[in-house]
Amino acid sequence: MHYLVGISGGLDSTLAAANLLDAGHTVTGAVLQFSDNTDLAAAERAAEELGIPLHKIDCRAEFKKIVKHYFAQSYAKGHTPNPCVVCNRYLKIKLLCDLAEELGCDKIITGHYADIVYTENGRYAVSQSENRKKDQSYMLWGLTQKQLSLLEFPLAHADKQNLRQKAAERNFSSATAKESMDICFLPGGNYADFVESIVGKSTPGNFVDRNGKVLGRHKGIIHYTVGQRKGLGIALGQPAFVSKIDPVKNTVTLVFAGEEYANRMTVEELVFQSLPETDCFESDTLFVKIRYAAEPVPCKVKITGSVATVLFASPARAVTPGQSAVFYDKDGVIAFGGFIEQAE
């Protein structure tokens, strides 16, 4: 088979490509230049070590329009964005699919820690990796059925340390590559200046309590996210948490420990995977993950029209508008996902 592999130059994509070559397949690499921070040299080095051709796709203009603007505008409306979710569907996987079709490749490979299953009802869906600590299924809920049908994730059952050892044995440069924990286009992690460069200066406003009482002044809503405790710049005599951000009133609501929990939430912009597309659905057997590092928790779900109303089995901490809500069945397969709109 002819595989197109998304090559970043890191450990995961390099070993995924190497395993395919070992199995006798034809492999072509592709690296996407999202921003000026993209390490093209690392991808070129990996392709050379693997002995495969490498296609370079300059998508900086599309990345700025699709991902960077989404990122900045989310903060401007009081939300906390998931840029990788948007990038995966509308840019990264889309462009790889387009190139695979152009080159006549059979399948697309990336180094994600997740799996893809074909369900009994004839649909493709992402499922969790056996390596729960590395599982990246949460970032893949937005992929379409066509995209999923072309994708394979060969590292679903891989152990990171074993991969690193294999890379060292083969003298791959990626054996010593550090894992990046930053947003790819913000390697320094300073997002506030970036957001203001796109949407303008964030105006200071009031910190308020749940009753609207003014507690102090904030420096602009883009500097805060629901659940935040540190860096608030206000002393209230006890730990306080951000519970709500209102861009219309330009207020940030603070609560005290124990009050930062929600019983329910609404989720919009739904994308269906194992669950067929529907505007009428109820279930009390699903599990929802509301942030990347969280464990899926039991919930009741009701979909009416294009909105999912979710009741948690037990109160959930810091349910954050703008973040993804990903719904899994008992086997860890994604039923559907969407973006959190509000919580209460």
N, C-alpha and C positions, 0 to 999 in steps of 0.2 A: 504494500500500500504506500501511497505518497502522502506524507504528513507535512502540514505547515505548523511550525512551532514558534510561538511567541517567545523570542529570546530577549531577556533583559541583561544578560551577563551575570546574573546571580546564580546561586547554587541550584535552586529548584528547577528553573527552566533548562539549565545546562544538563542536569542529570536526566530530566525527562527526555531530552533529545538524544542523549547518549544511550539510554535504554532502548529507544526505538531503532537506533543504528545497530545496536548489538543484536536485535531481533531480525535484522535483515531488511528493514524498511528503508524507503527513500525519504530523506528529510530535507526540508528547506526551512531556513530561518527567516524571521521578520522582526525588526525592532521598530517601535513607534516612538518618534520624537515628540513628546507632549509639550515640553518646555525647554528653555535653555539649560535647565538642570538635568535633563536626561543624559545618562552616561552612555553615549554611543560607543565610546572606546571599549567599555566593558563588554558590550554586545558583540562588537567586532572581534575582540580577543576570544570570546567564547566560541564564536562561529569558526574562527581560524583553528582553534584547538580541536573542535569537533570535525573539521574538514567539510563543512556544509556551506552552500551559498547563503548569503544574507541580503534580504531586501530591506531597505531603509525607507520608512514612510514619515515624511515631515507633516505632522498634523497639528502643529502649534497654533495655527489660526483657528482650526475647528475646536481644539481643546480650550482655547481662550473663550470662544463663543459659547460652547456647550457646558463646560465644566467650571471654569473660573468664574464666569458670570453667575451661574447657578449658585456657586459657593458664596459669593459676595452678597447676592440678593437674598439668599436664605437668612444670613445674619441680619441684614437690614430689616427684615420683617419679623425678627425675634425668634427665628428658628435656628437649629443647629444642624448643619448639612451632613450628608453622607456622599462626598464627591466620588468615591470609588464605585458606588452603586450606579450612579449616573454615567460615569466613564465606561464601565463595563458594558452597559447595554448600548449606549448611543455612540460610542467612539471605539474603544479598544476591541471588543469582540466583533462589532459591526465591520470595522476595517479589516480585521483578520478574515472574516467571512467573505468580504468582497475580494480580497487578494487570493484566497483559496479558490474561489470560483474562477478567477482570471487565470490562475496557474493550473487548474484542473486537479487540485489536491482532493484527496478523499476525506480527510478529517483534519481538524484543528486541535492542537495540543497547547495547553498552558500549564504552568507549574502550580496551579491552585491546589490547596489541600481541601478537596471535596470530592464527591462522586456524582455521577449522572445515572439515573435509572429510567427504564422504560416501563411505565405502569400498566396495570391490567386494563385500564380504560383508554389505553392507546395514547398516552401523553408522556412527554419527557419531563423530568424533574431533577433538581439538584438534591442530593442528600448529604448529610453530615459525614465528615471524614472520621475514620476510626480514631485518628489522633485528635481528640477533642480540644487539646490545648492549641493546636495549630489550625483547627477547622475554619475555613473561610466561606462556608456556604451562606452565611449571613449577608455577604456582599454580592451574592449572585442571584438574588430572588427576582431581579428585574429582567433577566434574560428571556428572550422570546422562544417559542417552540422551534422555530427554524434555527436559531442560534444553538439551542441545546442539542438539536439533532446532528449538528456538525462537530460538536465539541467532545473531547475526551480529557479526563483529568487523571493521568496515570499515577499521581502521587497520593491518591485517596487513602492508601494503606501504608504509606511510607513513614519511616522514622527519620527525623531530621539528622540525628547524630550519625546514623548509618549512611545517609546520603553524603554527609560531609567526609566521612571516612573513605567512601568510594571515590569521591572527587579528589581527595588527597592521593590515593593510590594511583590515579590516572594523571596526576600533576595538573589538574585543572586549576586555573587561577581562582575560580569561584570557591575553591575549598576553604579559603581564608576570608572570603567576602563577609562583611558585617551585614546583619539584617537592618533594613531601614524601618524605623518606627514613625518617621515624620510623614506629613503630607508631601507627595512627590514634588509638587511645585513650590513648596515652602519648606526647604530643608532646615531652615533655622527655627521653624515653628512659630514665627511671629506673624499671626494671621491678621491682626487688627489693622496694621498699616496697609496690608494688601487689600483688605476689604474697603478701606476708606479711599484707596487709589481708584477704585471702580465706582463706588456708590456715593462718595463724598464724605465729608467729616461727620462723624456721629455726634449728635447734640446731647450735652449733659441733661439729666432730668432727675426725677425723684425716686428714691427708694421708698416703698410704701409697705404697710402690713396688709393683711387680708381685708381689713375694713377700710382701706384707703388712707389711713393715717400716715403722714409723711414722717419717715425715719431719718432721712438724710439725702445726700445728693450722690448720684452715680455719674460716671464719666462718659456715658453713651452706651446704648443697648448692645452694640456689637461686641462689647467686652465681656459679656456674661452669657451663661448657658444654664438651663434648668438643672438643679442639683448641685450647682457650684457653691462651695463653702469658702475656699481660700481666695485671697486677692480681691475681696469685695471693697476694701478701703473704708470700712465703717465698723465702729466698735459699739456693740449693743449689750455687752456684759455676759453674753453666752453665744455659742455657735449659731450662726444663721445660715440659711440655705436659700438660693434662688428657687422660687416655685412657679413664677410666671413672668413673661416678658411681653409688655403691651406696646407695640410700635406706634399705635394711634395716640395713646395718652403719653407715650414716652416714659413709661414707668417700669420699674423692676420690683416685683413683689417678693418680700422676704418672709420666711417662716422659721420657726425654731425646731430643734431636733425632735423627731417624731411626727412632725407635721408635713414632711416632704414626700408623703406617700399618696398614691392615687388608687382608687378602686376600679376605675374604668377609663377607657380612652376611645377616641374615634380615629380611624385609619382610612386614608384616601389614596387615590392614584393606584388602585389595586392591579396587580399582575398575577395571573393564575398559572400555576405549574401543574402539580398532580391533580388539583381540583379543576374541573372544566370551568370555563368562563360562565359566570352566573351573576344575576342581580338579585337572587333570592336564595339564601342559604342560612342554616343554623346548625351549630355543633357545640357540644360540650366535651369533645374528646381531643381537641387540638392543644398544642403547646406553643407559646409565643415567646420570642426572643426580642427584647426591646433595645438592646445595645450589643455591640460586637463581643464584649467580654462577658456578657451575662449568660446564665444558663436558661434554656427554655422553661417556662413555667405554665402550669395548667390554666386554661381560660375557657370562657364561653364566648362564642362568636355568633353574631347575626349580621348578615350582609343584606342591606336593603339598597337597591339601586347601585350606586358606585361607592358606597360608604360601608365600612365594617365597624360595628359597635362591639366593643370588647369588654367583658367583665372578668377581672382577675380572680383566681381562686383565693388569693390572699393579696393584700395591698402591695403594690409595686413601688419601689423607690425611684424618684426622679424620672418620671415618664416625660420624655423630652420631645416637643414638637420639632419636626424636621428630621428626626432620626427614623430609621427603618423599624418596622414591626414585621417580623418574619414568622410565619405560622407553619409548624411542623406536625406531622402525625406521630404516632407512638414509635415508629421505626426511624425517625429522624429525617423523613423525606419532606421537602417543602411543598405545602399545599398551595400557599399564595403568600404574597407580601404586599407592603404598601408603606406610605409615609405617615407617621403620627401627626395628626392635625391638632388635637387637644386632649387634655386629660383632666380628670376631676376625682 
